[in-house]
Amino acid sequence: MYSFLAWIFIDLIFCSLIIFTKQQYTPDWSSLDKRPLPTWMWWAWKGNNPNPDTVAFMNKNYPPDWTYADFAEQFHAELYGN
């Protein structure tokens, strides 16, 4: 019982630390532009074993110097769910 209560207490402390230390953003571009870009976004077509279909799609739809940040301007989710 003591071990269970100790874990509950530790979890509560951990969750409260996450809440107070996470980055806060406001709904405007200047705030959102401060967020870090994910380093994984290129892995599907440039990783150790890229999927040929993904590589073909990226080559057909985006120039070689395309970045993750460039997606924001064109994101409309028209391919979402396909």
N, C-alpha and C positions, 0 to 999 in steps of 0.2 A: 504494500500500500504506500509506504514511504517513497519507494522508487517511482511509482506512478505519479504521485504528487510532485516529486522533484522534477520529473520530465515535463509535467504540465507547467510548472513554474518557469523552467528554462525556456520552453516554447513561447510562453507569454512574453518573457523578456526579449527573446529573439525577434518575435513579431513586432513588438513595439519599437525596437531599434530599426527595423526595416522601414517602418512607417515614418519615423523621424529623420532618417538619413537619406531617403530616396530623393532624387532630383525632382523638383517641381517645375512644370511647364505651364505656360498660359496659352490660350488659344489664339496665338498670333505667330506669324512667320519668324519674327526676330527671336522669339523664345524657342520655337521648334528647331530653328537652324543651329541652336547651341547643342542639340542632342548629338551623341556620337553615332556614327554610321556603323552598321554591323560589318564585321570583317568576314563573315561567312557568305555574304551575298553572291560572291563570284564562284564559290566552290562547285556548284552544279555543272558548270561548263569549263572550268579551268583546273579542277582538282586532279587527284591522282588517277581517277578512272571516270572521266566525264561521260555522261549519257549522250550518245550521238544525236538523239532527237532534240535534246536541250541545246546542244551546240548548234545544230542546224537552225533551230528557232531563233536563237540569239543572233547568229550571223545574218539571218534574213531580216530581222526586225530592228537591230541596233548596230550602230557603227562601232569599230574596235575600241575607241576611247570612251565609250559610254560608262558612266559611273552610277552608283546607287542613287546619289542625289538627283541625277537627271530623270529618274523615274517619277518624281513628285509632280512635275509639270504635266506629264502625259497620263497619269494614272486615272483611269475611269472605270476599271474593273469589268470591262466588256468581255474578257475571257474568263472571268471568275465562274467557277462551277462547270467548266467544260472539260 
